[in-house]
Amino acid sequence: MSTRQLEVSNRFQRLQDKICRALEDLDGKAKFVEDQWSRPGGGGGKTRIIQEGDLIEKGGVNFSAVHGELPEKIKSALKLPDEAGQFFATGVSIVLHPDSPLMPIIHMNIRYFEMTNGTWWFGGGIDLTPHYIVPQDAHIFHRFLKETCDRHHWAYYPAFKKWADDYFYINHRKETRGIGGIFFDRLSDQEGFDFDARFKFVVDVGKTFVPIYKYFTSLYKTADFTPEQIDWQMLRRSRYVEFNLVYDKGTKFGLDTDGRTESILMSLPPQAAWVYNHQAPIDSDEQQTLDLLKKGIDWVSYKEKETVDMDPDWV
């Protein structure tokens, strides 16, 4: 492993450790169980799973650092030449499925990819999939992300927000997976950026995760919910499953490179439901959510009611 590869993978592992400790504190009951694994083709990782907590029904915070020969299918998809050589990839991936239907599903991924010919890039993002979309919450979430992006470049947030809208779209349902967030890939040394600048940005995205989840925990951890809301949660989870199995590039990359199946599919919820031709009641909270599953909503400027300032302790 090169000095650069070691630097990135060590930083990602430290981030995994800090996020896991913070989530255990927020949950207050469940603890992560670690499963270390090795990849036959080279490398391995640490899968950490948390289940049946007071806040989190099922979640994972995974680290991996793998290397070896890149399958021709992946090499072609990435438009890499035959002489690119072997690959190295490391990253942290998080998905949390909360117990409460009032808490959103949250996903974050940051990753680094390198070929032996010197080609390298960063990718990742963070997005939110509420079972019930509350415009005020969406506004705060996107403010978090914009402030993170703006610390590095003014063009990051608008570009990566649009990328997330386009990426997290369930085409066969004609709806977005949630309220988006930011998504980026193949960030390299183009347009005046160097390795250090890209690396600092990606780490900053990773550090944004805990403050965001603290915000939603403070709102909804102890809030009451109904059986009908649980039914809706199961239905929305099914859409999450459909996206991950049909469209998600990370899932496809992991499976196509002989990654560990259990770790790759940890993103799926413990339970979900498919209801034939489900129709939400008119003027219901469920219908409002469906109406807002659209690309291009300017959540930073969206103000259904007076917004609140973010508590500095969250940031």
N, C-alpha and C positions, 0 to 999 in steps of 0.2 A: 504494500500500500504506500503510495507516495505521500509526501508531506502535506500537500494540499488535500488529498483524500482523507488523510488522518485528521486534519484540522476540522473539516466539515463533519465527518462522522462523529468525532468526539463532541463537537458543539451540539449536534442533533441529539446525542445520547443524554447530555446534560439537560437539554430542554425537555426530553421525555421524562427524566427524573423529577424535574420541578413541576411539570404539569400533573403528573400522577400524585405527588404529595398534595398539591392544591385541590385536586378533585376529591381525594379522600377526606380532606378537611371539610369541603363543601357538602359532601354526601353525609358525613357523620356516622355512617354505619358500615358500609361495604369497604373492602380492601382489594387492591389489585392482586391478582395472581399472575406470576410471570412464567412464561413458557419460552425457553431458549431453544432455538432450532438452527439447523445447518442446511444449506442448500447443496445438493449433490454436485452442481456445476461450479460452485465456489461461493463462499460467504455464508451469511446467515442473518439472524436477527433476534430480537426480544419482543415477543408478543405479550402485552399486559392487558388482562381482561378484568373488568369490574362488573358485578352482577348483583341483582336483588338488593339494592340499597334503598335508602330513604329518598333519594333523588334520582338515581340512575338505575333503570331496570337492566340495561345491558350496554356496555361500552368497551371500547378498546383504545389504547394508546400504544401504537406499534412503532418499533424502530427496525430498520433493516439496512444492511450494507452487503451488497451482492456483486459478483463479478464473474466474468467468463466470456464464452463465445455468445454472440448475439444471434438469435435465430434469424434466418433469411427473411421471414415474414415481418419481423420487427424492424430489421435493417431497411427493408424496402419502405415500410410505412414511415420511418424517420428520414427517408431519403439520404441514407448514409452510403458512401462508396464502399466497395469491397475491401479496399486497403485501410479502412478506418480502424481495424484491429479489434481488440477485445473491449468490453464495456465494464464500467464501474458505476453503480447506482446506489445511493444512500438516501434515506428520508425518514420522516416521522409522519405517521398518518393517524388521525383521530376521528372516531365517530361515536357519538353518545346518543342513545335512545332513552329518553327520560321515562320515568314511571307516570308522571302527570301529563295529560293531554294539553295542559296549558303551557307546559315547557316545550320549547322547540327542539327538534333534532338539530345537532350541530356537527359540522364536518370541517376538518382542517387537514391540509397536507402541505408539507414543504419537502423538496427533493433536489438532489444534485445528480447530474449525469455526466459521464466523461468517457471518451474513447481514447485508446492508446495513441492515436494520431494527433492528439492535442485538442480535439473538439470537446467543448464543455458547455453546459448550460444549467440554469436553475429553473425550477417550476414550482407551482403550488397554488395556494389560495385558501380561502375560508368562506363558507357559505352557510346559510341558515334555512331550515325547512320547518316553519311553524305548522302545527296542526291547525291552529287558528291564527290568521294574520291580523295583528293589531298594528295599525299604521304608526302609532307612536313608538312601538318597539322597533319596527322596521327603520324608522327614522334614526333612533339612537344607535342601532346596530351599524347602519351605514355611516353615521358620523364617526364612530370608532374607527372604521376602516379608512375613511377619507383622511382622518387626522394621521393615521399611521402612514398612509401612502404619501401625504403631503410633506412629511418630514424628509422624504427622499427625492421626490420629483413631482411637480405639479401635474404632470400628464399621466402619472400612474393610475390614479383612481378612476378618471373617466374611461380610460382605455381598458383597464382590468375589470371594471364594473360591467361594461358592455360585453366583454369576453365571457364573464360569468353568466350574464343573461342568455347569451347564445349557447354556451356550453351546457348549462344545467336546464335544458329544455327537453321535455318528453314529447317528441314529435307525434307519436301515435295517440297521445292524449290532447295534443294542442294546448299544453299548459307548461309553465315552468315548474321545476321541482319544489321551489319555495320562493324566497324573496331575493335569491342570488347572494351576491357579496362581491368578492374579487376572485379572479382566476387568471393565471399567467403561465406561460411555458416558453422554453427555449430563450430565456434571458441570458445573454452572453455579453461579449465585449463590444457589441454594436452600439452605434449612436453615442459614442463618448463615454460609455460606462465600462468600468473594469471589474475584475473579479471581486475585489474588496467591496466595491459599492453594491454589487448585486447580492453578495453574501450578507452584508449588513441589513439590507432591505428584507431578505428572506427570514433572517433571524428575528427581525422586528415584527414581521407578520406572525411568527410563532409565539412571540411574547404577548401579542394582542389577545390570544385565545382565552387566558384565564380571566382578565378583566371583563371581557364580554360575558363569559359564563357566570361570573359573580353577579353581574347586573341582572341577568334573567333569574338566577337563583334567589336573589333578594326579592323579586317580584312574586314568584310563583311556587316556591318550594312548599309552603304551608297552605296554599290556596285550595279550597274545596273544589271538587269537580263531580260530575254526574256520570251515571252509567252510559247515558246517551253520548256524552263527550268521549268516553272510552271507545264506543263503537266507531265514532268518527276518526279517532286516533288510529285504530286498526286499519281503516280504509285508506287514510293518508300514508300510513306505513307501506301499504301495498304499492303505492306509486313510487315510493323511495326504492323499493326492491326492483321494480320494473326498470327504473333508470340505471341502477347499478349493474344489473345483469345484461341490459341491452346496449347501453351507451357508454358506460364509464371506461375511459381509456386506461386508468390505473388498474382496474380489475382485469382488463384484457392483457395488459403488459405483464402483470404478475402471473397469470395463468399460462401465457405463451412463453414465458421464460422459466417455466418449471418452478415457480415460487411455491411457497407453502400454502395449500388451499385453505386450511383452517384460518390462517392469519389473513389471507386475502378476503375471505368471505365473512370476517368478523364484523364488517360494516352492515350486515343484514340484521334486522330486528328479531327479537326472540319470538314475536307473534305478529301476524298481519292478517288482513281479511280482504277477500275479493267478493264484492256484492254485485250481482248482475244488474247492469243498467241502473245504478243508484242515481237518484235524483234528490238533490238537496231542497228542502222547503224554501219557498220564495221568501225573501227578506230575512232569512235566518243568518246566524253567524257563519254557518257552513257555506251558504251561498256567497256571502261577502268574501270569504276566503277564496272561493273559486273565481270570483270576479277579479281578484287581485293577483292571480297567478299568471302574470303577463310580463313580457319583456318591456324594457324601456321606462319603467316608472322611476322618476327622480325622487328617491326616498330621502335624500338629504334635504331637499326643499319641501318635501311633503309634510304638511302640518295640519292634521285633523283637529288638533287642539294645541294649546300652548305647550311648547316643548320645555324640557327641564335640562338643567346643566348636569353634566356628568360628575359624579362624586370623584374628587381627585384620588381617593383611596382605591378606586377601581382601576385607575390608570397607572 
